[in-house]
Amino acid sequence: MSSSDSPSPDSENTIPPRKLSDEDQAKVDRYLKSGHNDVERKPFRPFLLLGIILVVLTVLSLLSLFIARTKGVV
């Protein structure tokens, strides 16, 4: 294996070639700065989600018990 086969240490730090032209990149930058793609969202509330899941699970469990009792399984 010769020294030309192994990658140089600087090859890991090189910047990849640009995929957009300067004009296209300027259009993308203008769009991103315009605020058109910004969406105001409420903060995520994990305890509310947990509560909803527990309520749904409880209702489904009670429904299955009711069905089982009316069919004589339990």
C-alpha distances in whole Angstrom, upper triangle without the diagonal:
4,7,8,6,8,12,14,16,19,18,20,23,23,27,26,28,32,33,37,38,40,44,43,41,45,46,44,45,49,49,48,50,53,54,54,52,53,55,57,57,59,57,55,58,56,60,61,59,59,63,63,61,63,66,65,64,67,69,67,68,71,71,70,72,75,74,74,77,79,78,79,75,76
4,5,6,7,11,12,15,17,17,19,22,22,25,25,27,31,32,36,37,39,42,41,40,43,45,44,44,48,48,47,49,52,53,54,51,53,55,57,57,59,57,56,59,57,61,63,60,61,64,64,62,65,68,66,65,69,71,69,70,73,73,72,75,77,76,76,80,81,80,81,78,78
4,5,6,8,9,12,14,14,16,19,19,22,23,25,28,30,34,35,36,40,39,38,41,43,41,42,45,46,45,46,50,50,51,49,50,53,55,55,57,55,54,57,56,59,61,58,59,63,63,61,63,66,65,64,68,70,68,69,72,73,71,74,77,76,76,79,81,80,81,77,78
4,6,7,8,12,13,13,16,18,17,21,21,22,26,27,31,32,34,37,36,35,38,40,39,39,43,44,42,44,48,48,49,47,49,51,53,53,56,54,53,56,55,59,60,58,59,62,62,60,63,66,64,64,67,69,67,68,72,72,71,73,76,75,75,79,80,79,80,77,77
4,7,9,12,14,13,15,18,18,21,20,22,25,27,30,32,34,37,36,35,38,40,38,39,43,43,42,44,47,48,48,46,47,50,52,52,54,53,51,54,53,56,58,55,56,60,60,58,60,63,62,61,65,66,64,65,69,69,68,70,73,72,72,75,77,76,77,74,74
4,6,9,12,10,12,15,16,19,19,21,25,26,30,32,33,37,36,34,37,39,37,38,41,42,40,42,46,46,47,44,46,48,50,50,52,50,49,52,50,54,55,53,54,57,57,55,58,61,60,59,62,64,62,63,67,67,66,68,71,70,70,74,75,74,75,72,72
4,6,8,7,9,12,12,15,15,18,21,23,27,28,30,33,32,30,34,36,34,34,38,38,37,39,42,42,43,41,42,44,46,46,49,47,46,49,48,51,53,51,51,55,55,53,56,59,57,57,60,62,61,62,65,65,64,67,69,69,69,72,74,73,74,71,71
4,5,5,8,10,11,14,15,18,21,24,27,28,29,33,32,30,33,35,34,34,37,38,36,38,41,42,43,41,42,44,46,47,49,47,46,49,48,52,53,51,52,56,56,54,57,60,59,58,62,64,62,63,67,67,66,69,71,71,71,74,76,75,76,73,73
4,6,6,8,10,14,15,18,21,24,27,29,29,33,32,30,33,35,33,33,36,37,35,37,40,41,42,40,40,43,45,45,47,45,44,47,46,49,51,49,50,54,54,52,55,58,57,57,60,62,61,61,65,65,65,67,70,69,69,73,74,74,75,72,71
4,5,5,7,10,13,15,18,21,24,25,26,29,29,26,29,32,30,29,33,34,32,34,37,38,39,37,38,41,42,43,45,43,43,46,45,49,50,49,50,53,53,52,55,57,57,56,60,62,60,62,65,65,65,67,70,69,70,73,74,74,75,72,72
4,5,5,9,10,13,16,19,22,23,24,28,27,25,28,30,28,28,32,33,31,33,36,37,38,36,37,39,41,42,44,42,42,45,44,48,49,47,48,52,52,50,53,56,55,55,58,60,58,60,63,63,63,65,68,67,67,71,72,72,73,70,70
4,6,9,10,13,16,19,22,24,25,28,27,24,27,30,27,27,31,31,29,31,34,35,36,34,34,37,39,39,41,39,38,41,41,44,46,44,45,48,48,47,50,52,51,51,55,56,55,56,60,60,59,62,64,64,64,67,69,69,70,67,67
4,7,9,12,15,18,20,22,22,26,25,22,25,28,25,25,28,29,27,29,32,33,34,32,33,35,37,37,39,38,38,41,40,44,45,43,45,48,48,47,50,53,52,52,55,57,56,57,60,61,60,63,65,65,65,69,70,70,71,68,68
4,6,9,12,15,18,19,20,23,22,20,23,25,23,23,27,28,26,28,31,32,33,31,32,35,37,38,40,39,39,42,42,45,47,45,46,50,49,48,51,54,53,53,56,58,57,58,62,62,61,64,66,66,67,70,71,71,72,69,69
4,6,9,12,14,16,16,20,19,16,19,22,20,19,23,24,22,24,27,28,30,28,29,32,34,35,38,36,37,40,40,44,45,43,45,48,48,47,50,52,51,51,55,56,55,57,60,60,60,63,65,64,65,68,70,69,71,68,68
4,6,9,12,14,15,18,17,15,18,20,18,19,23,23,22,24,27,28,29,27,28,31,34,35,37,36,36,40,40,43,44,42,44,47,47,46,49,51,50,50,54,55,54,56,59,59,58,61,63,63,64,67,68,67,69,66,67
4,6,9,11,13,16,15,13,17,19,17,18,21,22,22,24,26,28,28,27,29,32,34,36,39,38,38,42,42,46,46,44,46,49,49,48,51,53,52,52,56,57,56,58,61,60,60,63,65,64,65,69,70,69,71,68,69
4,6,7,9,12,11,10,13,15,14,14,18,19,18,20,23,25,25,24,26,29,32,33,36,36,36,40,40,44,45,43,45,48,47,46,50,52,50,51,55,55,54,56,59,59,59,62,64,63,64,68,68,68,70,68,68
4,7,10,12,10,9,13,14,12,14,17,17,17,20,22,24,23,22,25,28,31,32,35,35,36,39,40,43,43,41,44,47,46,45,48,50,49,50,53,54,52,55,58,57,57,60,62,61,62,66,66,66,68,66,66
4,6,8,6,6,9,10,10,12,14,15,15,18,19,21,21,20,23,26,29,31,35,35,35,39,40,44,44,42,44,47,46,45,49,50,49,50,54,54,53,56,58,58,58,61,63,62,63,66,67,67,69,67,67
4,5,5,6,9,10,11,12,14,15,17,18,20,22,22,22,25,28,31,33,37,37,38,42,43,47,46,45,47,50,49,49,52,54,52,54,57,57,56,59,62,61,61,65,66,65,67,70,70,70,73,70,71
4,6,5,6,9,10,10,12,14,15,16,18,21,21,22,24,27,30,33,36,37,38,42,43,47,46,45,48,50,49,49,53,54,53,54,58,58,57,60,63,62,63,66,67,66,68,71,72,72,74,72,72
4,5,5,6,9,10,11,13,14,15,17,20,20,20,23,26,30,32,36,37,38,42,43,47,46,45,48,50,49,49,53,54,52,54,57,57,57,60,62,61,62,65,66,66,68,71,71,71,74,72,72
4,5,5,6,9,10,11,12,14,15,18,18,18,21,24,27,30,33,34,35,39,40,44,43,42,45,47,46,46,49,50,49,51,54,54,53,56,59,58,59,62,63,62,64,67,67,67,70,68,68
4,5,5,6,9,10,11,12,14,17,17,17,19,23,26,28,31,32,33,37,38,42,41,40,43,45,44,44,48,49,48,49,53,53,52,55,58,57,58,61,62,62,63,66,67,67,69,67,67
4,5,5,6,9,10,11,12,15,16,16,19,22,25,28,31,32,34,37,39,42,42,41,44,46,45,46,49,50,49,51,54,54,54,56,59,58,59,62,63,63,65,68,68,69,71,69,69
4,5,5,6,9,10,11,13,13,14,17,20,23,26,30,31,32,36,38,41,41,39,42,45,43,44,47,48,47,49,52,52,52,54,57,56,57,60,61,61,63,66,66,66,69,67,67
4,5,5,6,9,10,12,12,12,14,18,21,23,27,28,29,33,34,38,37,36,39,41,40,41,44,45,44,46,49,49,49,51,54,53,54,57,58,58,60,62,63,63,66,64,64
4,5,5,6,9,11,12,12,14,18,20,23,26,27,29,32,34,38,37,36,39,41,40,41,44,45,45,46,49,50,50,52,54,54,55,58,59,59,61,64,64,65,67,65,65
4,6,5,6,9,10,11,13,17,20,23,26,27,29,33,35,38,38,37,40,42,41,42,45,46,45,47,50,50,50,53,55,55,56,59,60,60,62,64,65,65,68,66,66
4,5,5,7,7,8,11,14,17,20,24,25,27,31,33,36,35,34,37,39,38,39,42,43,42,44,47,47,47,50,52,51,52,55,56,56,58,61,61,62,64,62,63
4,6,6,7,7,9,12,15,18,21,22,24,28,30,33,32,32,35,37,36,36,40,41,40,42,45,45,45,48,50,50,51,54,55,55,57,59,60,60,63,61,61
4,6,8,9,9,13,15,18,22,23,25,29,31,34,33,33,36,38,37,38,41,42,42,44,47,47,47,50,52,52,53,56,57,57,59,61,62,63,65,63,63
4,5,8,9,12,15,18,21,23,25,29,31,34,33,33,36,38,37,38,41,42,41,44,46,46,47,49,51,51,52,55,56,56,58,61,61,62,64,63,63
4,5,5,9,11,14,18,19,22,25,28,31,30,29,33,34,33,35,38,38,38,40,43,43,43,46,48,48,49,52,53,53,55,57,58,59,61,60,59
4,6,8,11,14,18,20,22,26,28,31,30,29,33,34,33,34,37,38,37,39,42,42,42,45,47,46,48,51,51,51,54,56,56,57,60,58,58
4,6,10,12,16,18,20,23,25,28,27,26,30,31,30,31,35,35,34,36,39,39,39,42,44,44,45,48,49,49,51,53,54,54,57,55,55
4,7,9,13,15,17,20,23,26,25,24,28,29,28,29,33,33,33,35,38,38,38,41,43,42,44,47,47,48,50,52,53,54,56,54,54
4,6,10,12,14,17,20,23,21,21,25,26,25,26,29,30,29,32,34,34,35,37,39,39,41,43,44,44,47,49,49,50,53,51,51
4,7,9,12,15,18,21,19,20,23,24,23,25,28,28,28,31,33,33,34,37,38,38,40,42,43,44,46,48,49,50,52,51,50
4,6,9,12,15,17,16,16,19,20,19,21,24,24,25,27,29,29,30,33,34,35,36,39,40,40,43,45,45,47,49,47,46
4,6,9,12,14,13,13,17,17,17,19,22,22,23,25,27,27,29,31,32,33,35,37,38,39,41,43,43,45,47,45,44
4,6,10,12,11,12,15,16,16,18,21,21,22,24,26,27,28,30,32,33,34,36,37,39,40,42,43,45,47,45,44
4,6,9,9,9,12,13,14,15,17,19,19,21,23,24,25,27,29,30,31,33,35,36,37,39,40,42,43,42,40
4,6,6,7,9,10,11,13,15,16,17,19,20,22,23,25,26,28,29,31,32,34,35,37,38,40,41,39,38
4,5,5,6,9,10,11,12,14,15,16,18,20,21,22,24,26,27,29,30,32,33,35,36,38,39,37,35
4,5,5,6,9,10,10,12,14,15,16,18,20,21,22,24,26,27,28,30,31,33,34,36,37,35,34
4,5,5,6,9,10,11,12,14,15,17,18,20,21,23,24,26,27,29,30,32,33,35,36,35,33
4,5,5,6,9,10,11,12,14,15,17,18,20,21,23,24,26,27,29,30,32,33,35,33,32
4,6,5,6,9,10,10,12,14,15,16,18,20,21,22,24,26,27,28,30,32,33,31,29
4,5,5,6,9,10,10,12,14,15,16,18,20,21,22,24,26,27,29,30,31,30,28
4,5,5,6,9,10,11,12,14,15,16,18,20,21,23,24,26,27,29,30,29,28
4,5,5,6,9,10,11,12,14,15,16,18,20,21,22,24,26,27,28,27,25
4,6,5,6,9,10,10,12,14,15,16,18,20,21,22,24,26,27,25,23
4,5,5,6,9,10,11,12,14,15,16,18,20,21,23,24,26,24,23
4,5,5,6,9,10,10,12,14,15,16,18,20,21,23,24,23,22
4,6,5,6,9,10,11,12,14,15,16,18,20,21,22,21,19
4,5,5,6,8,10,11,12,14,15,16,18,20,21,19,18
4,5,5,6,9,10,10,12,14,15,16,18,20,19,18
4,5,5,6,9,10,11,12,14,15,17,18,17,16
4,5,5,6,9,10,11,12,14,15,16,15,14
4,5,5,6,9,10,11,12,14,15,14,13
4,5,5,6,9,10,11,12,14,14,13
4,5,5,6,9,10,11,12,11,11
4,5,5,6,9,10,10,9,8
4,5,5,6,9,10,10,9
4,6,5,6,9,9,9
4,6,5,6,5,6
4,5,5,6,5
4,6,8,9
4,6,8
4,6
4
